[in-house]
Amino acid sequence: MSLSVAVRALCEFAAKVGDLDLRFTPSPTAQQGIDGHRRVVARRGSGYEAEVSLEGEYQGLRVRGRADGYDPVRNRVEEIKTHRGNLDRQPDNHRQLHWAQARVYAWLLCQSRGLERIEVTLVYLDVDSDRQTLFSEPQHAAQLQHFFETLCQRFLGWAHAQAARLRLRDSDLQGLAFPYPQFRQGQRQLAETLYKAVATGRCLMAQASTGIGKTLGTLFPLLKAMAPQQLDKLLFLTAKTPGRALALDALRQITDTTPQPSLRALELIARDKACEYPGSACHGESCPLAKGFYDRLPAAREAASQVVLLDRAGLREVALAHQVCPYYLGQEMARWVDLVVADYNYYFDAHALLFGLTQLNQWRVAVLVDEAHNLVERGRAMYSASLDQGQLLALRKAKPAGLSSALERLNRQWNALYKS
């Protein structure tokens, strides 16, 4: 079996990182990160190599990625990150992830160019002050190879089990039967039309009368299409909590009639509804379920992977049994289940988890949007922003570093617009 994974994905899964802490965001925005990388590279020497494509293999696992930069004169590989604010406040888990990426790139460089040693460097660029902070460590190729292979071994143990489960899932779904002796009037036509749409890669907008059983009539053909269409995920998106409940109930009807022990389903809910400590911030100094999160995550993930339906109650039970946050366990399990039932915003919002994972992992997905007419108003809310001049005034008085002149320009334009 041949597997392929990006360097960052390998490191995120396999590298042991510290406590969950969301107070520090390394990259303010994607565009600022890209611009920051360019500024760092522009200051390097003429022989500096940027965006170095690398790949390597270990026991059938192909690891690929692009190192941010390599200086052949200094024999130094660089991992460039942008940030805003005090770098001293960066959580240890973020720094360890960055080191893991840099060390993997360093080994791939040593392997491809026959290097016995290399300098591994993290470059942090403050996007406000344009100041660079460097952390470097000399490494021997043998040390880097051991680090790389250890990460691969951790990943392969999980990946092989996941691949075996997916083969069983596809085999089981081939024999999936409709949970009732016959379809309701119009339900079969709906199911057949949806199956054909998925098979041909088309979008379908269907309108069905109340009582036809549209939830069951759409979920069933999607499950039947998973194996022949080689779908990685099914995403069932709803506007309200009752819609999620209907989808989960339909899944139970299907699996009660034809058990699917290898199928995995997950219900995602909002963070405020999943939070066990509403008065605490999401970091290890405040929330006991965040402190040591990644230390306990592997066991929690393994236990959760054995549960066919991780609805809200099931996910919470597993999470609390392993003393991890139910919300963040759900975020992790979204990568490893077959069917995700969630709100619209998990796929359509500007920072949507499911859409981001789909793009990152190049998943083949079928997206079912329940009561799609609600997307119009929800879309307005998700993609609209509002400005309040009172809040702008308070922000200008606070004088955040690097933003004063920009806020002054915004205020002048605002006043000009008001006068006009």
ROMAR-204195 format. One line per field, with one value per residue (C-alpha): x, y, z; residue number from 1. Coordinates in steps of 0.25 Angstrom, whole numbers. Layout:
<nodes>
x	X, ...;
y	Y, ...;
z	Z, ...;
n	NUM, ...;
</nodes>
This chain:
<nodes>
x	0, 5, 2, 5, 4, 9, 20, 11, 0, 10, 16, 2, -2, 10, 19, 16, 13, 9, -3, -15, -13, -21, -16, -5, -7, 6, 1, -9, -15, -11, -7, 1, 8, 11, 16, 25, 31, 34, 41, 50, 54, 57, 67, 75, 87, 87, 89, 78, 67, 53, 41, 50, 41, 45, 40, 44, 39, 38, 32, 22, 19, 22, 25, 25, 26, 33, 44, 42, 57, 71, 84, 95, 106, 102, 96, 84, 69, 59, 45, 38, 26, 19, 14, 8, 11, 20, 27, 30, 15, 16, 11, 21, 12, 13, 28, 29, 21, 29, 42, 36, 33, 47, 54, 46, 50, 65, 65, 59, 69, 81, 75, 74, 87, 96, 98, 104, 99, 91, 87, 72, 66, 52, 50, 39, 35, 27, 18, 16, 31, 37, 47, 52, 55, 64, 65, 75, 81, 92, 87, 94, 87, 86, 78, 69, 67, 63, 53, 47, 45, 39, 28, 26, 24, 14, 6, 7, 1, -11, -12, -11, -22, -30, -28, -32, -45, -48, -47, -57, -66, -67, -69, -80, -87, -88, -98, -106, -121, -132, -138, -152, -159, -163, -160, -171, -177, -167, -156, -150, -149, -142, -132, -129, -128, -118, -110, -109, -104, -93, -89, -88, -82, -94, -100, -115, -125, -137, -151, -159, -172, -173, -175, -167, -156, -145, -135, -135, -137, -124, -115, -117, -113, -101, -96, -98, -90, -78, -71, -73, -70, -58, -63, -55, -66, -81, -84, -99, -101, -113, -118, -123, -121, -134, -129, -116, -125, -133, -120, -115, -129, -129, -115, -119, -131, -121, -111, -121, -126, -112, -102, -89, -79, -68, -75, -72, -81, -79, -88, -81, -87, -83, -72, -81, -91, -80, -71, -71, -65, -72, -65, -51, -42, -37, -23, -16, -15, -30, -37, -33, -38, -28, -16, -9, -19, -9, -3, -17, -22, -16, -24, -37, -35, -34, -46, -54, -50, -57, -71, -80, -88, -81, -93, -93, -95, -85, -74, -76, -75, -62, -56, -59, -54, -41, -41, -40, -49, -61, -61, -47, -48, -59, -50, -40, -49, -55, -42, -45, -60, -68, -80, -81, -94, -92, -97, -95, -84, -75, -74, -78, -72, -60, -52, -59, -53, -59, -56, -42, -39, -45, -36, -24, -26, -31, -43, -54, -67, -82, -89, -103, -110, -123, -133, -124, -133, -127, -114, -118, -119, -108, -99, -102, -98, -86, -80, -84, -76, -81, -73, -77, -70, -71, -63, -53, -52, -49, -39, -32, -30, -24, -13, -10, 4, 6, -9, -10, -7, -17, -28, -26, -27, -40, -46, -43, -50, -61, -64, -63, -73, -82, -81, -84;
y	0, 14, 26, 41, 52, 66, 70, 79, 69, 58, 67, 72, 57, 51, 61, 62, 76, 83, 88, 94, 109, 118, 131, 133, 132, 131, 136, 148, 145, 137, 149, 155, 142, 141, 155, 153, 141, 149, 160, 150, 144, 157, 160, 147, 146, 143, 128, 126, 116, 119, 109, 96, 84, 72, 58, 45, 31, 22, 8, 12, 26, 37, 50, 63, 78, 91, 97, 112, 114, 108, 116, 107, 116, 115, 101, 106, 102, 112, 110, 124, 128, 142, 147, 159, 163, 158, 145, 141, 138, 128, 114, 103, 94, 104, 105, 90, 88, 98, 91, 78, 84, 90, 77, 68, 78, 77, 62, 62, 72, 64, 52, 58, 65, 56, 65, 60, 72, 84, 96, 97, 111, 116, 130, 138, 151, 162, 167, 181, 184, 176, 170, 156, 147, 134, 121, 112, 98, 90, 76, 63, 55, 43, 51, 56, 43, 37, 48, 47, 32, 33, 42, 33, 21, 28, 32, 19, 11, 20, 21, 6, 3, 14, 9, -5, 1, 8, -5, -11, 1, 1, -14, -13, -1, -9, -18, -6, -8, 2, 1, -1, -11, 0, 15, 26, 32, 41, 36, 26, 37, 46, 36, 31, 45, 49, 36, 40, 54, 49, 39, 49, 60, 70, 79, 76, 85, 77, 81, 71, 72, 70, 56, 50, 46, 54, 53, 38, 39, 47, 41, 26, 29, 37, 25, 15, 24, 25, 13, 13, 28, 27, 38, 41, 48, 51, 65, 67, 82, 87, 101, 97, 87, 79, 77, 70, 62, 57, 54, 45, 39, 35, 29, 21, 15, 11, 5, -2, -10, -12, -11, -3, -6, 1, 13, 25, 38, 50, 62, 75, 86, 100, 102, 110, 98, 88, 95, 88, 101, 113, 123, 118, 122, 111, 109, 101, 112, 113, 101, 87, 80, 88, 86, 74, 72, 67, 57, 51, 52, 39, 30, 39, 38, 23, 21, 31, 23, 11, 18, 17, 29, 41, 49, 60, 51, 40, 50, 56, 43, 39, 53, 53, 39, 43, 57, 65, 76, 70, 82, 80, 65, 67, 76, 65, 54, 61, 57, 42, 39, 37, 45, 58, 65, 80, 94, 101, 110, 98, 98, 111, 121, 129, 121, 108, 95, 85, 93, 96, 81, 77, 86, 83, 68, 68, 60, 55, 60, 60, 72, 71, 84, 82, 93, 101, 113, 117, 118, 132, 139, 131, 134, 149, 147, 139, 148, 162, 171, 183, 195, 204, 218, 218, 205, 211, 223, 214, 206, 219, 223, 210, 212, 198, 196, 198, 201, 216, 222, 212, 215, 230, 228, 220, 230, 241, 233, 230, 245, 248, 237, 243, 257, 252;
z	0, -4, 5, 2, 12, 13, 23, 31, 32, 36, 47, 52, 54, 59, 66, 81, 84, 97, 103, 95, 95, 85, 91, 80, 65, 57, 44, 44, 30, 19, 10, 21, 22, 7, 7, 19, 13, 1, 9, 17, 4, -3, 8, 6, -3, -18, -17, -7, -11, -8, -8, -10, -14, -6, -4, 3, 6, 18, 17, 6, 12, 3, 10, 1, 3, 1, 10, 11, 8, 7, 8, 2, 6, 21, 18, 26, 23, 28, 32, 32, 40, 41, 55, 61, 76, 86, 82, 96, 98, 87, 93, 93, 84, 73, 74, 74, 62, 55, 59, 54, 40, 39, 44, 34, 23, 27, 27, 13, 8, 14, 8, -6, -6, 2, 13, 26, 35, 33, 41, 44, 46, 50, 45, 51, 44, 52, 41, 49, 51, 40, 50, 49, 60, 57, 65, 60, 63, 57, 53, 48, 37, 45, 56, 46, 40, 53, 56, 42, 43, 57, 52, 40, 49, 58, 46, 39, 51, 50, 35, 32, 42, 35, 22, 26, 32, 19, 11, 20, 20, 5, 5, 15, 8, -5, 2, 9, 8, 9, 23, 19, 10, 0, -3, -1, -13, -19, -10, -20, -31, -21, -17, -32, -37, -25, -28, -43, -39, -30, -41, -51, -43, -44, -35, -32, -25, -21, -16, -8, -1, 14, 18, 6, 15, 8, 19, 18, 3, 1, 11, 7, -8, -3, 5, -6, -15, -6, -11, -26, -27, -17, -8, 4, 12, 12, 18, 22, 25, 32, 37, 51, 62, 58, 44, 50, 59, 46, 39, 51, 52, 37, 39, 51, 43, 32, 41, 50, 37, 31, 42, 37, 47, 39, 36, 45, 46, 54, 59, 60, 69, 73, 83, 93, 93, 95, 105, 119, 125, 119, 128, 125, 113, 103, 108, 118, 129, 130, 125, 131, 118, 110, 119, 114, 102, 92, 102, 104, 90, 84, 94, 92, 77, 77, 86, 78, 65, 71, 72, 60, 63, 70, 73, 83, 95, 90, 87, 100, 107, 100, 102, 117, 119, 114, 120, 107, 101, 94, 84, 80, 80, 70, 61, 61, 58, 46, 39, 42, 40, 27, 30, 37, 41, 44, 42, 29, 35, 36, 21, 16, 26, 22, 32, 30, 36, 27, 14, 19, 22, 8, 1, 9, 8, -6, -2, -11, -4, -6, 1, 4, 8, 15, 14, 4, 4, 17, 11, 6, 19, 26, 14, 17, 31, 29, 18, 23, 32, 40, 44, 56, 57, 72, 73, 63, 72, 84, 75, 71, 85, 89, 78, 75, 70, 55, 52, 56, 43, 36, 46, 44, 29, 31, 40, 30, 19, 28, 31, 16, 13, 24, 18, 4;
n	1, 2, 3, 4, 5, 6, 7, 8, 9, 10, 11, 12, 13, 14, 15, 16, 17, 18, 19, 20, 21, 22, 23, 24, 25, 26, 27, 28, 29, 30, 31, 32, 33, 34, 35, 36, 37, 38, 39, 40, 41, 42, 43, 44, 45, 46, 47, 48, 49, 50, 51, 52, 53, 54, 55, 56, 57, 58, 59, 60, 61, 62, 63, 64, 65, 66, 67, 68, 69, 70, 71, 72, 73, 74, 75, 76, 77, 78, 79, 80, 81, 82, 83, 84, 85, 86, 87, 88, 89, 90, 91, 92, 93, 94, 95, 96, 97, 98, 99, 100, 101, 102, 103, 104, 105, 106, 107, 108, 109, 110, 111, 112, 113, 114, 115, 116, 117, 118, 119, 120, 121, 122, 123, 124, 125, 126, 127, 128, 129, 130, 131, 132, 133, 134, 135, 136, 137, 138, 139, 140, 141, 142, 143, 144, 145, 146, 147, 148, 149, 150, 151, 152, 153, 154, 155, 156, 157, 158, 159, 160, 161, 162, 163, 164, 165, 166, 167, 168, 169, 170, 171, 172, 173, 174, 175, 176, 177, 178, 179, 180, 181, 182, 183, 184, 185, 186, 187, 188, 189, 190, 191, 192, 193, 194, 195, 196, 197, 198, 199, 200, 201, 202, 203, 204, 205, 206, 207, 208, 209, 210, 211, 212, 213, 214, 215, 216, 217, 218, 219, 220, 221, 222, 223, 224, 225, 226, 227, 228, 229, 230, 231, 232, 233, 234, 235, 236, 237, 238, 239, 240, 241, 242, 243, 244, 245, 246, 247, 248, 249, 250, 251, 252, 253, 254, 255, 256, 257, 258, 259, 260, 261, 262, 263, 264, 265, 266, 267, 268, 269, 270, 271, 272, 273, 274, 275, 276, 277, 278, 279, 280, 281, 282, 283, 284, 285, 286, 287, 288, 289, 290, 291, 292, 293, 294, 295, 296, 297, 298, 299, 300, 301, 302, 303, 304, 305, 306, 307, 308, 309, 310, 311, 312, 313, 314, 315, 316, 317, 318, 319, 320, 321, 322, 323, 324, 325, 326, 327, 328, 329, 330, 331, 332, 333, 334, 335, 336, 337, 338, 339, 340, 341, 342, 343, 344, 345, 346, 347, 348, 349, 350, 351, 352, 353, 354, 355, 356, 357, 358, 359, 360, 361, 362, 363, 364, 365, 366, 367, 368, 369, 370, 371, 372, 373, 374, 375, 376, 377, 378, 379, 380, 381, 382, 383, 384, 385, 386, 387, 388, 389, 390, 391, 392, 393, 394, 395, 396, 397, 398, 399, 400, 401, 402, 403, 404, 405, 406, 407, 408, 409, 410, 411, 412, 413, 414, 415, 416, 417, 418, 419, 420;
</nodes>
